[in-house]
Amino acid sequence: MSKNYAVIGLQWGDEGKGKIVDLLSEKIKITVRYQGGHNAGHTVIIGDKKIVLHLIPSGIIHGDTKCIIGNGVVVDPYSFIKEIKELHGFGIKTKGRLFLSKDAHMILPFHSEFDSIIEEEIRGEQKIGTTKRGIGPSYEDKAGRRGIKLSSLYNPEYLKKEIDYLVKIKNIFLKGINKSTLDSNKIYEDIMEIRDELLEYIADTFLIIQKAKENEDTILFEGAQGALLDIDFGTYPYVSSSHPTVGGIYTGTGIGADTEIDVVGIVKAYTTRVGKGPFPTEAKGEDEKILRERGKEYGATTGRPRRCGWLDLFSLKYSVKLNGVKSIVLTKIDILDSFEKIKVCIGYKYKGKMLDNFPTESWILDRVEPVYEELEGWRTSTYGITDYDDMPANAKNYIRYIEDFLKTAVSIVSTGPDRKETIILKEF
């Protein structure tokens, strides 16, 4: 039986999954994206080329790799076509290699409008920091049994009825807050203009995945965001609308629970968070500025500056257990090169007592006191190192400390954005 892999971010996203999926995809026939939408920005650096992928799996960079967008993803059809054209501009072929699940739900233009209204006008001071890409409202319609699948494009008459029904519901809300209502005919006509382009990629991806499983092809599953943004197990309500955790693979692809999947957990050497929500190890002042500027911590999709802080091993232990992580990929260790002392969080105190487990309640996380261990920095460049023996002693100590705390081996260390700037400690 072939071994399959999942690349899952263990923090609040932005851990560098794009580079690692790109690296692993060289030896893997199929990569599958299983949840999320086009707010995920996976940046891949190849020489002087910078490719930012929002929806399409990073494996598309490799000419022999098949890429699947699974049923658990919500798809903005306009963003999808735009991304394909950008890939074509880099000389990357997509026909016959890229497949959209017929069972994935569509994000239509008004979903982003609703996202913005709810975030800015209704939540107000309680806003959660959404990217306003319409992802949450699309998942909401899916759960409310009024969403529109890509398969509806096969039947224009049926699609028109679905759009009319959904628009009728949306207009009740818009009228209630004195907003302009939607024109269902315009929405239908617009989507029909790109229908043929979409139909070239829509497929029964369940069958493709099951066939690959029968052939014992190795499959790489790629998640968006990070484990702490899972709608059930994350820091609710400051989370995504889907399951970036390992469970999302099974519901988001139909691979089957009997499938053996080795989970590779991606961990940044420090911690970042975009948008609102609790962040116990958030750094202040000069430390945060150094992390942000050296790490170029700005959203690949939105350009928003990320909040930066020290490595939170207490939350990572939770994520490792939650996802059954077999090995760790440590990214951006070079960003810590200039620090004389480096903090790592080993626990939380709440009301004076040490907590046994990471709390998902935001109102608790807002009040916890992080407990730190201080480690010696290495004060020398690790940028671009490819041989572990060339790493400074204190950088090795930092890696060992992480391994000992998480009881999980580090298999890859990323020392720069390019795929070549990598230390491979364990071959996959």
C-alpha positions in Angstrom: 0.0 0.0 0.0 1.4 3.4 -0.9 2.0 6.1 1.7 0.1 9.3 1.4 1.0 12.7 3.0 -0.9 15.7 4.3 0.7 19.1 4.7 -1.1 20.9 7.5 -0.2 24.3 9.1 -0.1 23.9 12.9 -0.5 27.6 13.8 -2.8 30.3 12.5 -1.8 29.9 8.9 1.0 31.5 6.9 3.5 28.8 8.0 5.1 28.4 4.5 3.0 25.5 3.3 3.3 26.5 -0.4 7.0 26.0 -0.6 6.8 22.6 1.2 4.0 21.3 -1.0 6.0 22.5 -4.0 9.1 20.7 -2.7 7.3 17.4 -2.0 5.3 17.5 -5.2 8.4 16.8 -7.3 8.1 13.1 -6.3 4.3 12.9 -6.0 1.8 12.3 -8.8 -1.3 13.9 -7.3 -1.9 16.9 -5.0 -5.3 17.6 -3.5 -6.6 20.8 -1.9 -9.4 19.8 0.5 -10.8 22.9 2.1 -10.9 26.7 2.2 -11.2 29.3 -0.5 -9.2 31.8 -2.5 -8.1 33.8 0.6 -5.2 31.3 1.1 -2.0 32.8 -0.4 0.7 30.1 -1.0 3.9 31.8 -2.3 6.3 29.7 -4.2 9.8 31.1 -5.1 11.6 29.4 -8.0 14.8 31.3 -9.0 13.7 34.8 -9.9 10.0 33.8 -10.2 7.5 34.5 -7.5 4.2 32.6 -8.0 1.4 33.3 -5.6 -1.4 30.6 -5.6 -4.7 31.3 -3.9 -6.8 28.3 -4.9 -4.9 25.9 -7.1 -2.6 23.4 -5.3 1.1 24.3 -5.4 1.9 21.0 -7.1 0.7 22.6 -10.4 4.3 24.0 -10.7 5.5 20.5 -11.6 4.6 19.4 -15.2 3.8 15.8 -14.3 1.7 16.4 -11.2 -2.1 16.2 -11.3 -3.9 18.7 -9.1 -7.3 18.4 -7.6 -9.5 21.0 -5.9 -11.8 18.9 -3.7 -15.4 19.1 -2.8 -14.5 20.7 0.6 -13.3 23.8 -1.1 -15.5 26.8 -2.0 -14.6 28.1 -5.4 -14.7 31.6 -6.7 -15.0 30.8 -10.5 -13.8 34.2 -11.5 -10.7 34.0 -9.3 -10.1 30.5 -10.5 -10.0 31.6 -14.2 -7.8 34.5 -13.3 -5.3 32.3 -11.5 -5.2 29.9 -14.5 -4.4 32.7 -16.8 -1.6 33.8 -14.5 -0.1 30.3 -14.5 -0.3 30.2 -18.3 1.7 33.5 -18.3 4.5 31.6 -16.5 4.3 28.8 -19.1 2.6 26.4 -16.8 0.0 24.1 -18.5 -3.2 23.3 -16.7 -5.4 21.4 -19.2 -5.6 17.7 -18.3 -3.7 18.3 -15.1 -6.1 20.4 -13.0 -9.5 19.2 -11.9 -12.3 20.9 -10.0 -14.7 18.8 -8.0 -18.2 18.9 -9.4 -19.4 18.9 -5.8 -17.5 22.0 -4.7 -19.7 25.0 -4.0 -19.4 28.3 -5.8 -18.6 31.7 -4.3 -20.6 34.2 -6.3 -19.9 37.9 -6.4 -22.6 38.9 -3.9 -21.0 36.6 -1.2 -18.1 39.0 -0.8 -20.6 41.9 -0.6 -22.3 40.1 2.3 -19.0 39.3 3.9 -18.2 43.0 3.9 -21.6 44.1 5.2 -21.6 41.6 8.1 -18.0 42.4 9.0 -18.0 46.2 8.8 -21.6 47.2 9.4 -23.0 44.5 11.7 -20.1 43.2 13.7 -18.5 46.6 14.1 -16.1 46.5 17.0 -16.6 42.7 17.2 -15.2 42.1 13.7 -13.2 38.9 13.2 -10.8 40.1 10.5 -12.2 38.2 7.5 -10.6 38.8 4.1 -14.1 39.6 2.8 -13.6 37.2 -0.1 -17.1 35.7 0.4 -15.8 32.4 1.8 -17.8 32.4 5.0 -21.1 33.3 3.4 -20.6 30.6 0.7 -20.0 28.0 3.4 -23.1 29.4 5.2 -25.2 28.8 2.2 -23.8 25.3 1.7 -24.7 24.4 5.3 -28.1 26.1 4.8 -28.8 23.8 1.8 -29.1 26.7 -0.6 -25.6 26.8 -2.0 -24.8 26.2 -5.7 -22.5 23.4 -6.7 -20.2 23.6 -9.7 -22.1 20.6 -11.1 -25.1 22.9 -11.7 -23.2 24.4 -14.6 -24.0 21.1 -16.5 -27.7 22.1 -16.4 -28.3 25.8 -17.1 -32.1 25.6 -16.5 -31.5 24.1 -13.1 -28.7 26.6 -12.3 -31.1 29.5 -13.1 -33.7 28.2 -10.6 -31.0 27.8 -8.0 -29.7 31.3 -8.5 -33.3 32.7 -8.4 -34.0 30.9 -5.1 -30.7 32.0 -3.5 -31.1 35.6 -4.6 -34.7 35.7 -3.3 -33.3 34.8 0.2 -30.5 37.3 -0.1 -32.8 40.1 -1.1 -35.0 39.7 1.9 -31.9 40.4 4.0 -30.7 43.3 1.8 -34.2 45.0 1.9 -34.2 44.7 5.7 -31.0 46.8 5.9 -32.0 49.2 3.2 -29.4 48.0 0.6 -29.8 47.6 -3.1 -31.1 44.2 -4.1 -29.5 41.7 -6.4 -30.5 41.0 -10.0 -30.6 37.2 -10.4 -30.7 37.5 -14.2 -27.4 39.5 -14.2 -25.8 36.9 -11.9 -26.9 34.1 -14.1 -25.8 35.8 -17.4 -22.4 36.6 -15.9 -21.7 33.0 -14.8 -22.9 31.6 -18.1 -20.2 33.8 -19.9 -17.5 31.7 -18.2 -19.4 28.4 -18.1 -17.5 26.8 -21.0 -14.1 27.7 -19.5 -15.1 26.2 -16.1 -16.5 23.0 -17.7 -13.1 22.2 -19.1 -11.9 21.6 -15.5 -15.0 20.3 -13.7 -14.8 16.5 -13.0 -15.9 13.8 -10.7 -12.8 14.1 -8.5 -14.1 11.4 -6.1 -13.5 8.9 -8.9 -10.1 10.3 -9.8 -9.0 10.1 -6.2 -10.4 6.6 -5.7 -8.7 5.4 -9.0 -5.4 6.8 -7.7 -5.9 5.0 -4.4 -6.5 1.7 -6.3 -3.3 2.3 -8.3 -1.5 2.9 -5.1 -0.4 6.3 -6.3 1.0 8.6 -3.6 -1.3 11.5 -2.9 -0.4 14.7 -1.2 -3.2 16.6 0.6 -2.8 20.3 1.0 -4.7 22.4 3.5 -5.2 26.1 3.6 -4.9 28.3 6.8 -3.8 26.5 10.0 -5.1 24.1 12.7 -5.9 26.9 15.1 -8.3 28.4 12.5 -10.4 25.2 12.4 -14.0 26.0 12.8 -14.4 23.4 15.5 -11.0 23.1 17.1 -9.7 26.7 16.6 -10.0 29.9 18.5 -13.7 30.4 17.7 -15.1 32.8 16.4 -11.8 34.0 15.1 -11.4 31.1 12.7 -12.0 30.0 9.1 -15.3 28.5 8.0 -13.9 25.1 7.3 -11.6 22.3 8.6 -7.9 22.8 7.9 -7.2 19.9 10.4 -6.7 16.3 9.3 -10.4 15.5 9.5 -11.2 17.9 6.7 -9.3 15.7 4.3 -11.8 12.8 4.6 -14.9 15.0 4.2 -13.3 17.4 1.7 -12.1 14.7 -0.8 -13.9 11.4 -0.2 -10.6 9.5 0.1 -12.1 7.1 2.6 -11.2 6.5 6.3 -9.1 3.4 5.5 -6.5 5.5 3.8 -3.2 5.8 5.5 -2.0 9.4 5.7 1.2 10.6 7.3 0.6 14.2 8.5 3.5 16.6 8.0 3.0 19.6 10.4 4.3 22.9 9.1 5.6 25.2 11.9 7.1 28.7 11.6 10.1 29.2 13.9 8.0 32.0 15.6 4.3 32.7 15.5 2.1 35.0 13.4 -1.5 35.8 13.2 -3.5 37.9 10.6 -6.6 39.8 11.7 -8.4 39.8 15.0 -8.4 37.2 17.7 -6.4 36.2 20.8 -2.6 35.8 20.4 -1.0 35.0 23.8 2.7 35.2 22.6 2.3 38.4 20.5 5.5 40.4 20.8 5.6 44.1 21.4 7.8 47.0 20.2 11.1 46.3 18.5 10.9 42.5 18.7 7.7 42.4 16.7 9.1 44.9 14.2 12.2 42.8 13.6 10.1 39.6 13.1 7.7 41.4 10.7 10.4 43.2 8.6 12.9 40.3 8.4 10.2 37.8 7.8 8.3 40.0 5.3 5.2 39.2 7.2 2.5 40.7 5.0 -0.4 38.7 3.6 0.2 37.1 0.2 -3.5 37.7 -0.7 -4.3 40.9 1.1 -1.0 42.6 1.9 -2.1 43.1 5.5 0.7 43.2 8.0 0.8 40.1 10.2 0.9 40.2 14.0 4.2 38.6 15.1 5.3 36.9 18.3 7.3 34.1 19.9 7.0 30.4 19.2 4.0 29.0 21.1 4.9 25.4 21.9 1.9 25.0 24.2 -0.5 25.5 21.3 1.6 23.5 19.0 1.5 20.4 21.3 -2.3 20.7 21.0 -2.1 20.9 17.2 0.3 18.0 16.9 -2.0 15.7 19.0 -5.2 16.9 17.1 -3.7 16.1 13.7 -1.7 13.0 14.6 1.5 14.7 13.3 4.3 12.3 12.3 7.0 14.9 11.5 7.6 18.6 11.7 8.8 21.0 9.0 10.3 24.1 10.6 10.2 27.2 8.4 11.8 30.7 8.6 14.4 29.8 11.2 16.7 32.4 9.5 14.4 35.2 10.6 15.6 34.6 14.2 19.2 35.1 13.3 19.6 38.5 14.9 18.2 37.8 18.3 20.5 37.4 21.3 17.8 35.7 23.3 14.8 33.8 21.9 11.6 33.1 23.9 9.5 30.0 23.5 6.1 29.6 25.3 5.9 26.3 27.2 2.5 26.8 29.0 -0.3 29.2 30.0 -1.3 30.5 33.4 -5.0 31.3 33.8 -6.1 32.9 37.1 -2.8 31.9 38.6 -3.0 28.2 37.7 -1.1 26.4 34.9 -3.5 25.0 32.2 -3.4 21.3 31.2 -4.4 21.9 27.6 -4.7 24.7 25.1 -8.1 26.5 25.6 -10.1 27.2 22.4 -12.3 29.8 24.2 -11.2 33.3 23.0 -12.3 34.8 26.3 -9.9 32.6 28.2 -7.0 33.1 25.7 -7.4 36.8 26.0 -6.6 36.5 29.7 -3.9 33.8 29.9 -0.3 34.6 30.9 2.2 32.8 28.7 5.0 31.1 30.5 8.3 31.4 28.7 11.6 29.6 28.5 14.4 31.8 27.2 17.0 30.2 24.8 20.3 31.5 23.6 20.3 32.9 20.1 23.0 32.2 17.5 23.6 35.7 16.2 24.9 34.5 12.9 23.2 33.9 9.5 21.5 30.6 8.8 20.0 32.0 5.5 20.3 29.5 2.6 22.1 26.8 4.6 21.4 23.4 3.1 23.6 21.1 5.3 22.5 20.6 8.9 26.2 20.3 10.0 26.7 24.0 8.9 24.0 25.2 11.3 25.2 27.1 14.4 25.1 25.1 17.6 22.4 27.3 19.2 20.2 26.9 16.2 20.5 23.1 16.5 19.7 23.5 20.2 16.6 25.4 19.3 15.5 22.7 16.9 16.2 19.9 19.5 14.2 21.9 22.1 11.2 21.9 19.8 11.5 18.2 19.1 11.8 17.3 22.7 8.8 19.5 23.7 6.6 18.2 20.9 7.9 14.6 21.0 8.0 14.8 17.2 11.0 14.8 14.9 11.8 17.8 12.7 12.2 16.4 9.1 12.8 19.5 7.1 14.3 23.0 8.0 13.6 25.8 5.7 16.3 28.5 5.6 14.9 30.7 2.9 12.0 31.2 0.5 13.5 29.3 -2.5 13.0 25.6 -2.7 16.8 25.1 -2.8 17.2 26.9 0.6 16.2 23.8 2.6 17.8 21.2 4.9 16.4 17.8 4.4 16.8 15.7 7.6 14.4 12.9 6.4 13.6 11.9 2.9 9.9 11.4 2.0 
